[in-house]
């Protein structure tokens, strides 16, 4: 059979045995494209059978499936006629690494963050009811997402006003880092009882074969099953929200998933199907080290150094002689906090996928005199904006935000771009913002934070090319990298210094503090100012400089347009925004010529 020709429209023609073979075909394709292009390997390998089962039972795209986080949708994309796009996964012109309604009608939303799927699905279901339609709605939620607070807000709403939908709990025992918290322990309890469910099924089958009394005994057993389940499984948690609980089931048994899904869809109330899956299923390295294979990069000859490793190592260094606490929201490995956690387990706190809680928690630590550091990707800090403003900055507490993956991110695309943080953080009083140009400067800024008793945000990109000499860190003070007797000054923020240092004919300044500005240096500049930032221009560094000089200087700002960008190449995105040597040099030369002509008039 040519499995390449199978899609969501004709998958129902396959037999159960063929569905098993098709699942293996998809798994092989996922391994091939991910090892070639990079991407989320382990999570996708674990979700193959449940994806096949959903397409077999549902009638998509009329029926709606909302994928939580969305990094487990590679099989879904292959089934929905995106095989050609998958060949160039996570690159320009290829498939996005996450669901995209722009890419396909089979994806209801563009999604890339965790914990929001049930809220989205409930909105779809309620709208369906209001419009008297009959689409079936399913939310696929990983067990890691159940550490996110938004899930419980949606469950609370669903319990108050039930609407028919099905939740697929894809339980693979972990998110990016190992799951933590009470819900993780609760799911562990449910997983253990898969043996109980299997034993109960076998017992009922054997009992029904007994002559004369077998069927009667089965009926008696069936009437008491809820009490037995409550004693052994303890699934009353979901039932309190009005959900019918089914499971746990083998998440790699297509037939079992199909049966459970049909049963849940026929329920007269919302239902949850608990599937036990294995992250990395079918690829031994990923099965053995699912965390290492959560997200992989394509092979590259790049020798860039990791900002994240510098951050992790510096925290270990300062922890030797300072009472600090390090907090993360389920991102210990990505942020390179794993070694800190091993050495200082009593001072490391993984609060799970709960950025809002993490920020407020840091405020509590800081209030009691503990120097708190919250490590977070730029795209995920957006979720805790109110807590940054209200709990940390309004109270002027010395929490340091270590904002990783800031600026253009490349392959992960539109949902993960870190190009808005300078703009929204600059709005908040009491918060200082710094952006290091290299690893050594990042280390010095973290050390500076020890004596800075107010809120501080340090935002940095994933990697850097080389370390440069860093003078003493002082609040709001910039570093002149290259002094030139010129009427043009280039102010470079963070990673844009890599480009700026190659510019000739202009004074180049490392504007390491975005807030407060180095007003003394700005007051001394005559002529044209060119600002560079890996951030949207609206409300960013260039805007702040322009507002301050108030017409005294001509200001030309280079940065990203105030729009969502799905560029898959960080380099291309920077170049399109004018942050490249050729573009900047052309502006400098043009300004120098213009100023020279004005002198000669």
C-alpha positions in Angstrom: 0.0 0.0 0.0 1.2 3.5 -0.8 1.0 5.2 2.5 2.1 8.5 0.9 -1.4 8.7 -0.6 -3.2 8.4 2.7 -4.7 11.6 4.1 -7.4 12.8 6.5 -10.1 12.2 3.8 -9.3 8.5 3.0 -7.7 7.3 6.2 -11.1 5.7 7.2 -10.6 3.1 4.5 -7.7 1.5 6.3 -8.1 -1.7 8.4 -6.9 -1.8 12.0 -3.7 -3.7 10.9 -3.1 -1.1 8.2 -3.5 1.7 10.7 -0.7 0.2 12.8 1.6 0.0 9.7 0.6 3.6 8.7 1.5 4.8 12.2 5.0 3.3 11.8 5.3 4.9 8.4 4.5 8.3 9.9 6.9 7.7 12.7 9.7 7.0 10.2 8.9 10.1 8.2 9.0 12.3 11.4 12.4 10.9 12.4 13.7 11.6 8.9 12.5 15.2 8.6 13.4 16.2 12.1 16.9 14.8 12.1 17.4 16.7 8.8 15.7 20.0 9.8 15.7 20.1 13.5 12.5 20.3 15.6 10.6 18.6 18.4 11.3 15.0 17.9 10.5 13.1 21.1 7.1 14.7 21.7 6.0 14.0 18.1 7.0 10.4 18.2 4.9 9.9 21.2 1.7 11.3 19.6 1.6 9.3 16.4 -1.1 6.8 17.3 -3.4 9.2 19.0 -3.2 11.5 15.9 -4.0 8.6 13.6 -7.0 7.6 15.8 -8.4 11.2 15.8 -8.3 11.5 12.1 -9.9 8.0 11.8 -12.8 8.9 14.1 -13.3 12.6 13.4 -14.3 14.4 10.2 -11.8 17.2 10.0 -11.6 20.1 9.3 -15.3 20.4 10.1 -14.6 18.7 13.5 -12.1 20.8 15.4 -8.9 19.6 17.2 -6.9 22.1 19.3 -3.4 21.0 20.1 -1.9 22.3 23.3 1.6 23.8 22.7 1.4 22.3 19.2 4.9 20.9 19.0 3.4 17.4 18.7 1.6 18.0 15.4 4.1 16.6 12.9 2.0 13.5 12.2 -1.1 15.7 12.0 0.6 17.8 9.3 1.7 14.7 7.3 -1.9 13.4 7.4 -3.3 16.8 6.2 -1.5 17.0 2.9 1.5 18.9 4.1 4.1 16.3 3.3 5.9 18.6 0.9 6.0 21.4 3.4 7.3 19.0 6.0 10.4 18.3 3.9 11.5 21.8 4.7 10.2 21.9 8.3 11.0 25.0 10.3 12.6 26.7 7.3 11.3 29.5 5.2 8.9 28.0 2.6 8.4 24.9 4.7 6.0 23.8 7.5 5.9 25.6 10.7 6.9 23.7 13.8 3.6 24.5 15.4 -0.1 24.6 14.2 -0.9 27.4 11.8 -4.3 28.4 10.5 -2.5 30.3 7.8 -0.8 27.0 6.7 -3.9 24.8 6.7 -7.6 24.8 7.4 -7.0 21.7 9.6 -5.4 24.0 12.2 -8.1 26.1 13.9 -5.5 28.4 15.6 -1.9 29.5 15.4 -0.5 28.2 18.8 2.8 27.7 20.4 2.4 28.3 24.2 1.1 25.8 26.7 -2.1 25.6 28.7 -4.5 27.5 26.4 -6.0 24.7 24.4 -9.0 23.9 26.6 -10.0 27.6 26.8 -9.8 27.8 22.9 -11.7 24.5 22.6 -14.4 25.6 25.0 -14.9 28.8 23.0 -15.3 26.7 19.8 -17.8 24.4 21.6 -19.9 27.2 23.0 -20.0 29.0 19.7 -21.1 25.7 18.0 -23.9 25.4 20.5 -25.0 29.1 20.0 -25.1 28.5 16.2 -26.9 25.2 16.5 -24.1 23.3 14.7 -22.9 19.8 15.4 -19.1 19.8 15.0 -17.2 17.7 17.5 -14.5 19.5 19.4 -11.4 17.9 20.9 -8.5 19.4 22.9 -5.3 17.5 23.0 -3.5 18.4 26.2 -0.1 17.1 27.5 0.2 16.2 31.2 2.8 19.0 31.5 0.2 21.6 30.5 -1.9 20.6 33.5 0.6 22.5 35.6 -0.6 25.7 33.8 -3.2 27.8 35.6 -5.2 28.6 32.5 -6.2 24.9 32.3 -8.0 25.1 35.6 -9.7 28.4 34.8 -11.2 26.6 31.7 -12.1 23.5 33.7 -13.9 25.8 36.3 -15.9 27.4 33.5 -16.6 24.1 31.9 -17.8 22.7 35.2 -20.1 25.6 35.7 -21.7 25.5 32.2 -21.0 22.1 30.6 -20.6 22.0 26.9 -19.8 18.8 24.9 -16.2 18.4 24.1 -13.5 15.8 24.6 -10.1 16.3 26.2 -7.3 13.9 25.2 -4.8 13.8 28.1 -1.5 12.8 26.4 0.3 11.6 29.4 4.0 11.1 28.6 5.3 11.9 32.1 7.1 15.1 31.1 7.1 18.4 29.4 10.4 20.1 28.3 11.9 19.3 31.7 10.6 16.7 34.1 7.2 17.6 35.4 6.9 18.8 38.9 4.0 19.6 41.3 0.9 18.1 42.8 -0.7 17.3 39.4 2.3 15.4 38.2 2.1 13.3 41.4 -1.7 12.8 40.8 -1.1 11.6 37.2 1.6 9.2 38.6 -1.1 7.7 40.7 -3.4 7.2 37.7 -0.6 5.7 35.6 0.0 3.0 38.2 -3.6 1.9 37.9 -3.3 1.0 34.2 -2.5 -2.4 35.6 -5.8 -2.3 37.6 -7.8 -1.4 34.4 -6.2 -4.2 32.5 -6.9 -6.7 35.3 -10.5 -5.5 35.6 -11.1 -6.1 31.8 -9.6 -9.6 32.0 -11.6 -10.4 35.1 -14.9 -9.4 33.5 -14.1 -11.4 30.3 -13.4 -14.5 32.3 -16.4 -14.0 34.6 -18.8 -13.8 31.7 -17.9 -17.2 30.5 -19.1 -18.9 33.6 -22.3 -21.0 32.9 -25.6 -19.8 34.2 -24.4 -17.1 36.6 -21.7 -15.4 34.6 -23.7 -12.6 33.0 -25.5 -11.8 36.2 -22.3 -11.5 38.1 -21.0 -9.2 35.4 -24.0 -6.9 35.9 -23.4 -6.8 39.6 -19.7 -6.0 39.1 -20.6 -3.3 36.6 -22.9 -1.6 39.1 -20.1 -1.3 41.6 -17.3 -0.3 39.2 -17.5 3.4 40.0 -16.8 2.8 43.7 -14.0 0.4 42.8 -12.5 3.0 40.4 -12.8 5.7 43.1 -10.9 3.5 45.5 -8.1 2.4 43.2 -7.9 5.2 40.6 -9.2 8.3 42.4 -10.4 10.1 39.3 -13.0 12.1 41.2 -10.8 15.1 40.5 -12.1 15.3 36.9 -15.6 14.3 37.8 -15.9 17.2 40.1 -15.6 19.4 37.0 -18.4 17.5 35.4 -16.1 15.4 33.1 -16.6 11.8 32.4 -13.2 10.1 32.8 -12.1 7.3 30.5 -8.8 5.5 31.1 -6.0 5.2 31.4 -5.4 3.6 28.0 -2.4 2.5 26.0 -1.6 5.6 23.9 0.2 3.5 21.3 -2.7 1.1 20.7 -4.7 2.6 17.8 -7.7 0.3 18.2 -7.9 1.1 21.9 -7.7 4.9 21.3 -10.4 4.7 18.5 -12.8 2.8 20.8 -12.2 5.2 23.7 -12.6 8.3 21.5 -15.9 7.0 20.1 -17.2 6.2 23.5 -16.2 9.7 24.8 -17.8 11.5 21.8 -21.1 9.6 22.5 -21.1 10.8 26.2 -23.9 13.2 27.1 -21.4 15.4 29.0 -17.8 16.6 28.6 -15.2 13.8 28.7 -11.5 13.2 29.2 -9.6 10.3 27.8 -6.4 9.5 29.6 -3.7 8.1 27.3 -0.3 6.8 28.5 2.3 7.5 25.8 6.1 7.2 25.6 8.0 10.2 24.6 10.4 9.4 21.8 8.5 6.2 20.9 10.2 4.2 18.1 13.6 6.0 18.2 15.8 4.5 20.8 18.0 7.6 21.6 14.9 9.7 22.1 13.2 7.0 24.3 16.3 6.9 26.5 16.8 10.6 26.7 13.5 12.3 25.9 14.5 15.6 27.4 17.6 15.8 25.2 15.5 15.0 22.1 12.6 17.3 23.0 14.0 19.9 20.6 16.9 19.2 18.4 18.8 21.4 15.9 20.0 20.4 12.5 23.7 19.7 12.1 25.6 22.9 11.9 29.3 24.0 11.7 28.5 27.1 13.7 30.9 27.7 16.6 28.7 30.2 18.4 28.8 30.1 22.2 25.8 29.7 24.5 24.5 32.6 26.4 22.4 30.2 28.4 25.4 28.3 29.6 27.1 31.5 30.7 24.0 32.4 32.7 23.9 29.0 34.4 27.6 29.0 35.2 27.5 32.5 36.6 24.6 31.7 38.9 26.6 28.8 40.2 29.5 31.0 40.8 27.6 33.7 42.7 25.7 31.2 44.7 28.9 30.1 46.5 28.9 33.3 48.5 25.5 34.8 48.1 22.0 33.8 49.3 20.2 33.6 46.0 17.3 31.6 44.7 16.8 30.5 41.1 13.3 30.0 39.7 12.1 28.5 36.4 8.8 27.6 34.8 9.5 24.1 33.5 12.6 25.2 31.5 15.6 24.1 33.6 17.3 22.3 30.7 16.7 24.9 28.1 18.0 27.7 30.4 21.0 25.6 31.5 19.9 25.6 35.1 20.2 21.8 35.4 23.7 22.0 37.0 22.6 24.7 39.4 19.6 22.5 40.4 22.0 19.6 41.1 24.4 21.6 43.2 21.9 23.8 45.1 18.6 21.8 45.2 17.4 23.8 48.2 17.8 27.1 46.3 16.3 26.0 43.0 12.6 26.1 42.3 10.9 24.7 39.2 7.3 25.8 39.6 6.1 24.1 36.4 4.4 25.8 33.5 3.2 28.7 35.5 4.9 31.9 34.6 2.4 34.2 36.4 2.9 32.2 39.6 6.7 32.2 39.1 6.9 36.0 39.0 4.8 36.5 42.0 6.7 33.8 43.8 9.9 35.6 43.2 8.3 38.8 44.6 7.6 36.8 47.8 11.2 35.6 48.0 12.6 39.1 47.4 10.3 40.6 50.1 12.0 38.3 52.7 15.5 39.3 51.6 16.3 36.5 49.2 17.9 37.6 45.9 15.5 36.0 43.4 16.4 35.2 39.7 13.6 34.1 37.3 14.9 32.5 34.2 12.4 32.6 31.3 12.3 32.7 27.5 11.2 36.1 26.2 8.1 34.7 24.5 6.9 33.1 27.8 7.5 36.1 30.0 4.6 37.7 28.1 2.3 35.5 30.1 3.4 37.2 33.4 3.2 40.8 32.4 0.7 41.8 35.0 2.7 40.1 37.8 5.9 41.9 36.6 4.1 45.2 36.8 1.9 44.7 39.9 3.7 42.3 42.2 7.4 43.1 41.5 7.8 46.6 40.1 4.9 48.3 41.9 6.5 47.0 45.1 10.0 47.9 43.9 11.4 44.4 44.8 14.9 43.2 43.8 13.9 40.4 41.4 16.2 39.8 38.4 14.5 38.6 35.2 16.9 36.5 33.1 15.2 36.7 29.7 16.6 34.1 27.3 15.9 33.7 23.6 15.3 37.5 23.3 15.0 39.0 19.8 14.6 37.0 16.6 14.6 33.3 17.3 14.7 31.7 13.9 13.3 28.2 13.3 10.5 28.2 16.0 8.9 31.1 14.1 6.0 33.4 14.9 4.9 32.1 18.3 8.4 32.2 19.8 9.8 35.5 18.5 11.2 37.5 21.5 10.9 40.9 19.8 8.4 42.6 22.0 10.0 42.5 25.5 11.9 45.8 25.3 8.7 47.6 24.3 6.4 46.3 27.0 8.9 46.2 29.8 10.0 49.8 29.0 6.5 50.9 30.0 6.9 49.7 33.6 8.2 52.1 36.3 11.0 51.0 38.7 12.3 48.4 36.2 15.8 48.7 34.8 16.6 46.9 31.5 20.0 45.7 30.3 21.0 43.8 27.2 24.5 42.3 27.1 26.5 42.1 23.8 28.3 38.9 24.8 28.8 36.2 27.4 31.3 38.1 29.5 29.0 41.1 29.7 26.1 38.9 30.7 28.2 37.5 33.5 29.1 41.0 34.7 25.5 42.1 34.6 24.4 39.2 36.7 27.1 40.0 39.2 26.0 43.7 39.1 22.5 42.6 40.0 23.7 41.3 43.4 24.1 44.9 44.6 21.2 46.4 42.7 18.2 46.4 45.0 15.4 47.1 42.5 13.8 45.2 39.7 16.1 44.3 36.8 15.6 42.7 33.5 18.6 41.2 31.6 17.6 40.1 28.1 19.9 38.2 25.8 19.7 36.0 22.7 20.5 32.3 22.5 24.1 32.6 21.5 27.0 34.9 20.8 30.1 34.9 18.6 32.9 36.1 20.9 33.6 37.8 24.2 34.7 41.4 24.2 36.3 43.6 26.8 33.7 44.8 29.2 34.3 47.9 31.4 32.7 48.3 34.9 29.0 48.0 35.0 27.2 51.1 36.3 23.5 51.6 36.1 22.5 53.4 33.0 26.1 53.8 31.7 27.1 52.7 28.1 30.4 51.7 26.7 32.1 53.4 23.8 33.4 50.6 21.7 34.9 52.6 18.9 35.5 56.3 19.1 35.7 58.3 15.8 35.9 62.0 15.1 32.6 61.8 13.3 29.2 63.4 13.2 27.5 60.0 13.2 27.1 57.8 16.3 25.8 54.2 16.3 24.0 53.0 19.5 23.8 49.2 19.5 21.8 47.1 21.9 22.7 43.6 22.8 23.5 41.2 19.9 23.4 44.0 17.4 26.9 44.9 18.6 28.2 42.0 16.5 27.2 44.1 13.4 28.0 47.5 14.7 31.6 46.8 15.5 32.4 46.4 11.8 31.1 49.8 10.9 33.7 52.4 9.9 33.5 56.2 9.9 31.2 56.4 13.0 31.5 56.3 16.8 30.1 52.9 18.0 28.5 52.6 21.5 27.4 49.5 23.3 24.1 50.7 24.8 24.0 48.0 27.4 21.2 49.7 29.4 18.0 50.3 27.5 16.5 51.8 30.6 17.6 54.1 32.1 19.3 55.7 29.1 22.9 57.1 29.4 21.6 60.7 29.2 25.1 62.1 29.9 26.5 60.4 26.8 23.4 61.3 24.7 23.8 65.0 25.8 27.3 65.0 24.4 26.4 63.6 20.9 26.2 66.1 18.0 25.0 65.0 14.6 23.1 61.9 13.6 22.3 59.0 15.9 21.6 55.5 14.5 20.0 53.0 16.9 20.1 49.3 16.4 17.8 46.9 18.3 16.7 43.3 18.0 13.1 44.3 18.9 10.1 46.0 17.3 10.7 49.7 16.8 7.4 50.7 18.3 8.0 51.6 21.9 11.6 50.2 21.8 15.1 51.6 22.4 15.1 53.9 19.3 11.8 55.4 20.4 13.2 56.2 23.9 16.3 57.8 22.4 14.2 59.9 20.0 11.9 61.1 22.8 14.9 62.1 24.9 16.9 64.1 22.3 13.6 65.7 21.3 14.8 67.0 17.9 18.3 68.0 19.0 19.7 65.1 16.9 18.5 63.3 13.8 17.7 59.8 14.9 17.5 56.8 12.5 16.3 53.6 14.1 16.8 50.1 12.7 14.8 47.2 14.2 11.8 45.0 13.4 8.5 46.2 12.1 5.6 46.2 14.6 4.1 43.0 13.2 4.2 39.3 13.8 7.0 37.6 11.9 7.2 34.0 10.9 10.7 34.2 9.6 12.5 30.9 10.2 16.0 32.4 9.9 17.3 34.7 12.6 19.9 36.1 10.2 17.4 36.7 7.4 15.0 38.5 9.9 17.8 40.8 11.1 18.9 41.6 7.6 15.3 42.4 6.4 15.1 44.8 9.4 18.3 46.5 8.2 20.5 45.1 10.9 23.4 44.1 8.7 26.8 45.7 8.0 26.1 46.6 4.4 22.8 48.5 5.2 24.2 50.3 8.3 27.4 51.3 6.5 25.4 52.7 3.6 23.4 54.9 6.1 26.5 56.1 7.8 28.2 57.0 4.6 25.1 58.8 3.4 24.8 60.8 6.6 28.5 61.7 6.5 28.2 63.0 2.9 25.0 64.9 3.8 26.6 66.6 6.8 29.7 67.4 4.8 27.6 69.0 2.0 25.8 71.1 4.6 29.1 72.4 6.0 30.2 73.4 2.5 27.0 75.4 1.8 
